[in-house]
Amino acid sequence: MAAYNKHNIFTSDILNAVHNFGSHAFKTLLTNTLPTAANSLYSDLSGAEVANGNGYTTGGTSTPMSVSTASGVAKVTATDVVYTASGAVGPFRYADVYNTTPTSPLKPLISWFDYGSSLSLASGETFTVDFDGSAGLFTVT
């Protein structure tokens, strides 16, 4: 299982209504460069993203989100992202999630997953960013 890490700005962005997990558009990008908690915008990572092509598109892949609440706990779930290589893709070690809807701030980062070591895909191989549907991407209590 990949290790979950949040960008520091994310908690402030939630309180400032930057994210709407029921209606905004989100994406997940792949990189082999370690994101940091201090990164706050897509532009902080875009130069280190996996090269476009062979099944990977610059900017990442759409990551639909939804919100559910029960007993005062809100849970945000995300649809798993599946990359299928049509040629060599990678290397990458990190999958970073960001919001494409806001214009100010422009494309704010949310969190990243560390897979522990660099991965590469050969043509025909797939890689799934599993957001653990039962536990959700994160909860707010």
Backbone as ProteinMPNN parsed JSONL, in Angstrom:
{"seq_chain_A": "MAAYNKHNIFTSDILNAVHNFGSHAFKTLLTNTLPTAANSLYSDLSGAEVANGNGYTTGGTSTPMSVSTASGVAKVTATDVVYTASGAVGPFRYADVYNTTPTSPLKPLISWFDYGSSLSLASGETFTVDFDGSAGLFTVT", "coords_chain_A": {"N_chain_A": [[0.837, -1.181, 0.0], [0.523, 2.192, -0.791], [2.052, 5.07, 0.729], [0.234, 7.67, 2.205], [0.321, 11.201, 1.919], [-0.181, 14.568, 2.842], [-0.405, 17.814, 1.311], [0.7, 20.753, 2.905], [-0.81, 23.138, 2.568], [-3.322, 22.24, 2.032], [-5.136, 21.85, 4.253], [-5.716, 24.47, 5.023], [-6.817, 25.344, 2.606], [-9.186, 23.849, 2.559], [-10.632, 25.019, 4.665], [-10.928, 27.542, 3.618], [-12.705, 27.221, 1.585], [-11.774, 26.388, -0.951], [-11.873, 23.946, -2.232], [-14.387, 21.873, -3.645], [-15.627, 18.947, -3.211], [-17.753, 17.667, -4.298], [-18.392, 18.808, -6.739], [-16.196, 19.897, -8.154], [-13.444, 19.409, -10.507], [-10.938, 16.932, -10.481], [-7.557, 15.726, -10.714], [-5.009, 13.187, -11.125], [-1.576, 13.022, -11.111], [1.555, 11.628, -12.28], [4.854, 11.343, -11.025], [8.429, 11.242, -10.693], [9.832, 12.681, -8.998], [10.237, 13.706, -5.723], [7.416, 14.993, -4.201], [6.78, 17.741, -1.972], [5.637, 18.619, 1.317], [5.412, 21.335, 1.392], [4.863, 22.115, -1.226], [2.345, 23.666, -3.215], [0.833, 24.172, -5.514], [-0.147, 22.901, -8.772], [1.727, 23.782, -10.643], [4.078, 23.675, -9.206], [4.904, 21.089, -9.508], [4.652, 20.354, -12.154], [6.827, 20.473, -13.964], [8.252, 18.225, -13.356], [6.839, 16.064, -14.015], [5.822, 12.836, -15.345], [6.772, 11.993, -18.671], [4.786, 13.024, -21.468], [2.711, 10.809, -23.33], [2.462, 7.419, -24.664], [0.365, 6.328, -23.176], [0.223, 7.936, -20.99], [-0.914, 11.116, -20.096], [0.038, 14.468, -20.153], [-0.536, 16.402, -17.29], [-2.048, 14.577, -16.031], [-4.628, 12.211, -14.975], [-8.18, 12.216, -14.985], [-9.889, 12.279, -11.896], [-12.527, 11.446, -10.426], [-14.453, 12.565, -7.612], [-16.326, 12.089, -4.561], [-18.581, 12.888, -1.845], [-19.568, 11.708, 1.327], [-21.582, 11.612, 4.282], [-21.856, 10.705, 7.702], [-23.017, 10.423, 10.945], [-21.738, 12.806, 11.756], [-19.277, 12.678, 10.525], [-17.437, 13.33, 7.682], [-16.666, 11.835, 4.606], [-14.421, 11.665, 1.964], [-14.332, 10.167, -1.111], [-12.533, 8.735, -3.833], [-12.445, 7.919, -7.286], [-10.681, 5.145, -8.46], [-7.652, 5.443, -10.344], [-6.532, 4.324, -13.431], [-3.74, 3.576, -15.271], [-2.746, 2.651, -18.47], [-0.17, 1.383, -20.263], [1.0, 2.116, -23.511], [3.385, 1.902, -24.535], [6.683, 2.507, -23.25], [6.365, 3.813, -19.981], [7.284, 6.065, -17.518], [10.227, 6.392, -15.436], [8.316, 6.463, -12.329], [7.39, 7.363, -9.022], [5.635, 8.585, -7.374], [2.236, 9.578, -6.926], [0.265, 12.296, -7.426], [-2.418, 14.268, -6.286], [-4.628, 16.744, -7.453], [-6.653, 19.766, -7.725], [-8.426, 20.837, -10.474], [-10.207, 22.875, -10.966], [-10.348, 25.501, -9.484], [-9.341, 28.91, -10.103], [-8.007, 30.713, -8.637], [-6.614, 29.937, -5.798], [-4.586, 28.701, -8.526], [-5.064, 25.552, -9.693], [-4.753, 23.924, -7.145], [-2.857, 21.781, -4.987], [-3.495, 18.647, -3.328], [-2.825, 16.047, -2.087], [-0.315, 13.423, -1.936], [0.817, 10.167, -2.976], [3.198, 7.83, -1.974], [5.0, 5.338, -3.436], [7.193, 3.965, -2.575], [9.354, 3.005, -4.135], [10.835, 3.558, -7.359], [8.842, 3.043, -10.276], [8.235, 1.544, -13.455], [6.426, 1.227, -16.489], [5.909, -1.209, -18.97], [4.921, -1.601, -22.394], [1.497, -2.38, -22.593], [1.248, -3.02, -19.914], [-0.419, -2.254, -16.791], [-1.144, 0.239, -14.312], [-2.531, 0.945, -11.22], [-3.818, 3.562, -9.348], [-4.882, 3.235, -6.318], [-7.42, 4.337, -4.429], [-8.559, 3.349, -2.136], [-11.475, 2.705, -1.613], [-13.221, 1.936, 0.558], [-12.154, 3.1, 2.877], [-11.787, 5.647, 2.004], [-10.456, 8.69, 0.519], [-9.83, 10.693, 2.351], [-10.963, 11.666, 5.658], [-13.112, 13.913, 7.471], [-13.534, 14.911, 10.689]], "CA_chain_A": [[0.0, 0.0, 0.0], [1.276, 3.438, -0.882], [1.945, 5.962, 1.883], [-0.503, 8.912, 1.953], [0.909, 12.426, 2.451], [-0.955, 15.73, 2.399], [0.295, 19.086, 1.166], [0.343, 21.588, 4.054], [-1.811, 24.137, 2.21], [-4.62, 21.597, 1.867], [-6.046, 22.099, 5.377], [-6.152, 25.861, 4.884], [-7.689, 25.417, 1.43], [-10.505, 23.326, 2.934], [-11.304, 26.037, 5.483], [-11.193, 28.707, 2.769], [-13.654, 26.79, 0.544], [-11.118, 26.263, -2.255], [-12.254, 22.664, -2.818], [-15.74, 21.341, -3.53], [-15.421, 17.57, -3.643], [-18.944, 17.186, -4.976], [-18.592, 19.384, -8.072], [-14.961, 20.285, -8.841], [-12.721, 18.38, -11.262], [-9.652, 16.597, -9.889], [-6.692, 14.855, -11.511], [-3.858, 12.565, -10.488], [-0.403, 13.01, -11.985], [2.657, 10.771, -11.87], [6.17, 11.978, -11.039], [9.493, 10.51, -10.023], [10.454, 13.67, -8.12], [9.528, 13.753, -4.449], [6.665, 16.188, -3.828], [7.007, 18.093, -0.574], [4.461, 19.165, 1.996], [5.38, 22.771, 1.107], [4.301, 22.361, -2.555], [0.95, 24.057, -3.059], [0.145, 24.276, -6.8], [0.271, 22.003, -9.851], [2.936, 24.327, -11.28], [5.24, 23.256, -8.413], [5.275, 19.725, -9.89], [4.438, 20.08, -13.576], [8.096, 20.274, -14.653], [8.824, 16.934, -12.965], [5.834, 15.053, -14.342], [6.17, 11.807, -16.324], [6.666, 12.499, -20.045], [3.539, 12.784, -22.187], [2.72, 9.768, -24.359], [2.486, 5.99, -24.336], [-0.65, 6.002, -22.183], [0.192, 8.965, -19.959], [-1.191, 12.434, -20.64], [0.487, 15.563, -19.304], [-1.607, 16.917, -16.448], [-2.612, 13.462, -15.274], [-5.889, 11.574, -15.341], [-9.352, 12.625, -14.221], [-10.087, 11.536, -10.663], [-13.802, 11.867, -9.836], [-14.568, 12.486, -6.156], [-17.657, 12.26, -3.986], [-18.589, 13.091, -0.4], [-20.667, 11.129, 2.091], [-21.504, 11.957, 5.702], [-22.589, 9.858, 8.642], [-22.687, 10.653, 12.361], [-20.825, 13.931, 11.907], [-17.996, 12.422, 9.852], [-17.499, 13.424, 6.219], [-15.647, 11.01, 3.949], [-14.232, 11.934, 0.54], [-13.828, 9.008, -1.845], [-12.068, 9.025, -5.184], [-12.447, 6.8, -8.219], [-9.326, 4.698, -8.782], [-7.105, 5.852, -11.635], [-5.797, 3.23, -14.059], [-2.896, 3.937, -16.405], [-2.376, 1.517, -19.313], [0.939, 1.8, -21.118], [1.037, 1.692, -24.912], [4.828, 2.029, -24.744], [7.299, 2.703, -21.939], [5.913, 4.932, -19.152], [8.034, 6.157, -16.27], [9.864, 5.918, -14.109], [7.567, 7.297, -11.407], [7.277, 6.813, -7.669], [4.625, 9.343, -6.648], [0.987, 9.975, -7.583], [-0.162, 13.509, -6.733], [-3.802, 14.639, -6.582], [-4.859, 18.188, -7.407], [-7.954, 20.269, -8.142], [-8.247, 21.609, -11.712], [-11.276, 23.868, -11.114], [-10.099, 26.877, -9.05], [-8.394, 29.749, -10.842], [-7.234, 31.421, -7.626], [-5.335, 29.58, -6.39], [-4.66, 27.928, -9.764], [-4.761, 24.12, -9.594], [-4.161, 23.614, -5.849], [-2.523, 20.394, -4.664], [-4.178, 18.067, -2.173], [-2.032, 15.026, -1.415], [0.401, 12.51, -2.818], [1.056, 8.805, -2.52], [4.566, 7.381, -2.195], [4.993, 3.894, -3.659], [8.359, 3.367, -1.94], [10.458, 2.875, -5.085], [10.434, 3.947, -8.716], [8.181, 2.038, -11.099], [8.115, 1.821, -14.889], [5.493, 0.33, -17.166], [6.183, -1.607, -20.348], [3.711, -1.591, -23.213], [0.488, -3.358, -22.211], [1.11, -3.111, -18.463], [-1.276, -1.252, -16.165], [-0.845, 0.664, -12.95], [-3.73, 1.51, -10.616], [-3.744, 4.364, -8.129], [-6.013, 2.723, -5.547], [-7.767, 5.297, -3.386], [-9.15, 2.622, -1.023], [-12.864, 3.124, -1.545], [-13.879, 1.741, 1.851], [-11.628, 4.071, 3.838], [-11.863, 6.984, 1.413], [-9.212, 9.453, 0.341], [-9.62, 11.255, 3.682], [-12.18, 11.962, 6.404], [-13.12, 15.095, 8.32], [-14.346, 14.592, 11.864]], "C_chain_A": [[0.882, 1.245, 0.0], [1.037, 4.295, 0.359], [1.286, 7.273, 1.469], [0.21, 10.082, 2.635], [0.076, 13.607, 1.976], [-0.028, 16.936, 2.237], [-0.207, 20.005, 2.273], [-0.79, 22.566, 3.756], [-3.223, 23.545, 2.169], [-5.588, 21.905, 3.009], [-6.57, 23.527, 5.342], [-7.113, 26.014, 3.715], [-9.09, 24.877, 1.737], [-11.289, 24.401, 3.697], [-11.663, 27.286, 4.68], [-12.078, 28.381, 1.576], [-13.049, 26.758, -0.856], [-11.608, 25.01, -2.976], [-13.735, 22.371, -2.601], [-15.669, 19.93, -4.096], [-16.641, 16.951, -4.305], [-19.085, 17.699, -6.397], [-17.318, 19.782, -8.816], [-14.35, 19.095, -9.583], [-11.33, 18.186, -10.654], [-8.879, 15.688, -10.834], [-5.596, 14.28, -10.633], [-2.726, 12.5, -11.497], [0.653, 12.074, -11.423], [3.972, 11.533, -11.996], [7.174, 11.067, -10.349], [10.269, 11.436, -9.089], [9.603, 13.8, -6.864], [8.76, 15.064, -4.292], [7.002, 16.514, -2.366], [5.722, 18.641, 0.013], [4.315, 20.653, 1.69], [4.874, 23.092, -0.306], [2.833, 22.713, -2.398], [0.159, 24.073, -4.363], [0.689, 23.258, -7.8], [1.57, 22.491, -10.485], [4.202, 23.988, -10.498], [5.761, 21.89, -8.846], [5.282, 19.485, -11.393], [5.731, 19.835, -14.344], [8.737, 18.928, -14.371], [7.893, 15.776, -13.289], [6.384, 14.032, -15.353], [5.939, 12.385, -17.732], [5.329, 12.114, -20.683], [3.722, 11.665, -23.21], [2.709, 8.369, -23.791], [1.487, 5.61, -23.246], [-0.7, 6.97, -21.024], [-0.003, 10.31, -20.636], [-0.728, 13.494, -19.657], [-0.704, 16.169, -18.564], [-2.275, 15.822, -15.649], [-3.965, 13.017, -15.778], [-7.007, 12.026, -14.404], [-9.58, 11.684, -13.04], [-11.387, 11.999, -10.011], [-13.846, 11.618, -8.327], [-16.03, 12.6, -5.751], [-17.524, 12.357, -2.474], [-19.789, 12.373, 0.206], [-20.48, 11.538, 3.549], [-22.347, 10.99, 6.519], [-22.097, 10.172, 10.041], [-21.641, 11.751, 12.554], [-19.455, 13.742, 11.292], [-18.218, 12.483, 8.351], [-16.351, 12.605, 5.641], [-15.62, 11.372, 2.466], [-13.65, 10.68, -0.083], [-13.471, 9.434, -3.259], [-12.133, 7.754, -6.01], [-11.002, 6.425, -8.537], [-8.932, 5.156, -10.179], [-6.283, 4.695, -12.181], [-5.038, 3.774, -15.272], [-2.554, 2.656, -17.155], [-1.335, 1.987, -20.31], [0.778, 1.253, -22.532], [2.462, 1.789, -25.432], [5.397, 2.251, -23.353], [6.749, 3.953, -21.255], [6.732, 4.91, -17.874], [9.482, 6.44, -16.507], [9.059, 6.957, -13.331], [7.511, 6.588, -10.061], [6.077, 7.42, -6.925], [3.414, 9.627, -7.534], [0.432, 11.145, -6.771], [-1.546, 13.931, -7.217], [-3.949, 16.151, -6.464], [-6.218, 18.54, -7.997], [-7.752, 21.155, -9.371], [-9.234, 22.762, -11.849], [-10.909, 25.284, -10.677], [-9.117, 27.619, -9.959], [-7.558, 30.597, -9.893], [-7.505, 30.758, -6.273], [-5.511, 28.656, -7.604], [-4.158, 26.509, -9.541], [-4.059, 23.747, -8.272], [-3.963, 22.112, -5.626], [-3.261, 19.945, -3.408], [-3.245, 17.123, -1.417], [-1.26, 14.21, -2.443], [0.592, 11.17, -2.133], [2.468, 8.407, -2.917], [4.546, 5.863, -2.293], [6.279, 3.213, -3.199], [9.562, 3.166, -2.828], [9.925, 3.227, -6.469], [9.873, 2.757, -9.478], [8.222, 2.487, -12.546], [7.155, 0.806, -15.472], [5.995, 0.032, -18.565], [4.855, -1.615, -21.102], [2.777, -2.728, -22.804], [0.299, -3.51, -20.71], [0.205, -2.0, -17.945], [-0.774, -0.939, -14.763], [-2.095, 1.35, -12.414], [-3.367, 2.312, -9.373], [-5.023, 4.022, -7.374], [-6.284, 3.663, -4.376], [-8.522, 4.671, -2.229], [-10.567, 3.096, -0.736], [-13.52, 2.986, -0.191], [-13.423, 2.779, 2.878], [-11.756, 5.491, 3.329], [-10.497, 7.609, 1.268], [-8.829, 10.107, 1.669], [-10.986, 11.463, 4.34], [-11.987, 13.258, 7.191], [-14.046, 14.798, 9.481], [-14.617, 15.821, 12.705]], "O_chain_A": [[1.874, 1.314, 0.725], [-0.036, 4.253, 0.962], [1.713, 7.914, 0.509], [0.648, 9.971, 3.78], [-0.333, 13.641, 0.816], [0.986, 17.063, 2.924], [-1.405, 20.038, 2.554], [-1.644, 22.797, 4.612], [-4.206, 24.279, 2.263], [-6.757, 22.196, 2.753], [-7.749, 23.761, 5.605], [-8.109, 26.73, 3.816], [-10.077, 25.401, 1.221], [-12.457, 24.656, 3.406], [-12.6, 28.002, 5.03], [-12.189, 29.186, 0.651], [-13.729, 27.064, -1.835], [-11.743, 25.013, -4.199], [-14.271, 22.592, -1.515], [-15.652, 19.74, -5.312], [-16.572, 15.833, -4.816], [-19.813, 17.107, -7.194], [-17.374, 19.988, -10.028], [-14.687, 17.939, -9.325], [-10.635, 19.155, -10.351], [-9.464, 14.974, -11.648], [-5.29, 14.798, -9.559], [-2.895, 11.987, -12.603], [0.648, 11.763, -10.231], [4.179, 12.276, -12.955], [6.81, 10.228, -9.525], [11.246, 11.022, -8.465], [8.388, 13.982, -6.943], [9.369, 16.133, -4.253], [7.457, 15.646, -1.622], [4.828, 19.074, -0.715], [3.203, 21.179, 1.726], [4.49, 24.232, -0.565], [2.142, 22.139, -1.556], [-1.069, 23.995, -4.331], [1.831, 22.812, -7.693], [2.427, 21.678, -10.829], [5.295, 24.011, -11.064], [6.918, 21.557, -8.589], [5.864, 18.505, -11.856], [5.731, 19.054, -15.295], [9.668, 18.526, -15.069], [8.138, 14.64, -12.881], [7.299, 14.337, -16.118], [5.016, 13.171, -17.942], [4.813, 11.018, -20.462], [4.755, 11.581, -23.873], [2.92, 8.16, -22.596], [1.728, 4.678, -22.479], [-1.566, 6.852, -20.157], [0.657, 10.615, -21.629], [-1.055, 13.437, -18.472], [-1.754, 16.415, -19.159], [-2.993, 16.103, -14.689], [-4.395, 13.395, -16.867], [-6.807, 12.195, -13.201], [-9.479, 10.463, -13.166], [-11.358, 12.859, -9.13], [-13.35, 10.607, -7.832], [-16.86, 13.13, -6.489], [-16.509, 11.97, -1.894], [-20.893, 12.425, -0.337], [-19.359, 11.78, 3.996], [-23.401, 10.525, 6.084], [-20.892, 10.185, 10.293], [-20.766, 11.639, 13.412], [-18.561, 14.558, 11.512], [-19.074, 11.784, 7.809], [-15.218, 12.672, 6.117], [-16.654, 11.386, 1.797], [-12.611, 10.183, 0.351], [-14.043, 10.378, -3.803], [-11.906, 6.655, -5.505], [-10.19, 7.296, -8.848], [-9.768, 5.245, -11.079], [-5.434, 4.146, -11.479], [-5.631, 4.356, -16.18], [-2.117, 1.68, -16.546], [-1.591, 2.889, -21.108], [0.46, 0.079, -22.725], [2.697, 1.761, -26.64], [4.657, 2.188, -22.371], [6.672, 5.02, -21.865], [6.862, 3.872, -17.224], [9.913, 6.696, -17.631], [9.105, 8.153, -13.621], [7.578, 5.361, -9.987], [5.573, 6.836, -5.966], [3.548, 9.883, -8.731], [0.161, 11.008, -5.578], [-1.811, 13.947, -8.419], [-3.465, 16.764, -5.512], [-6.849, 17.729, -8.674], [-6.991, 22.121, -9.317], [-9.105, 23.56, -12.778], [-11.141, 26.215, -11.447], [-8.188, 27.026, -10.509], [-6.525, 31.138, -10.286], [-8.548, 31.012, -5.669], [-6.491, 27.915, -7.682], [-2.984, 26.289, -9.24], [-2.909, 23.308, -8.282], [-4.79, 21.292, -6.025], [-3.604, 20.753, -2.545], [-2.912, 17.363, -0.256], [-1.509, 14.291, -3.645], [0.539, 11.049, -0.909], [2.886, 8.619, -4.056], [4.129, 5.179, -1.358], [6.446, 2.012, -3.408], [10.691, 3.155, -2.337], [8.719, 3.196, -6.713], [10.35, 1.629, -9.351], [8.241, 3.685, -12.828], [7.078, -0.333, -15.009], [6.456, 0.932, -19.267], [3.788, -1.632, -20.488], [3.195, -3.879, -22.682], [-0.705, -4.07, -20.271], [0.074, -0.946, -18.568], [-0.084, -1.736, -14.127], [-2.655, 2.23, -13.068], [-2.7, 1.813, -8.466], [-6.111, 4.463, -7.745], [-5.479, 3.769, -3.451], [-9.081, 5.397, -1.407], [-10.824, 3.792, 0.247], [-14.314, 3.848, 0.186], [-14.234, 3.276, 3.661], [-11.825, 6.434, 4.116], [-9.509, 7.125, 1.82], [-7.665, 10.084, 2.07], [-12.022, 11.439, 3.676], [-10.869, 13.644, 7.529], [-15.215, 14.47, 9.279], [-15.287, 15.73, 13.733]]}, "name": "protein", "num_of_chains": 1, "seq": "MAAYNKHNIFTSDILNAVHNFGSHAFKTLLTNTLPTAANSLYSDLSGAEVANGNGYTTGGTSTPMSVSTASGVAKVTATDVVYTASGAVGPFRYADVYNTTPTSPLKPLISWFDYGSSLSLASGETFTVDFDGSAGLFTVT"}
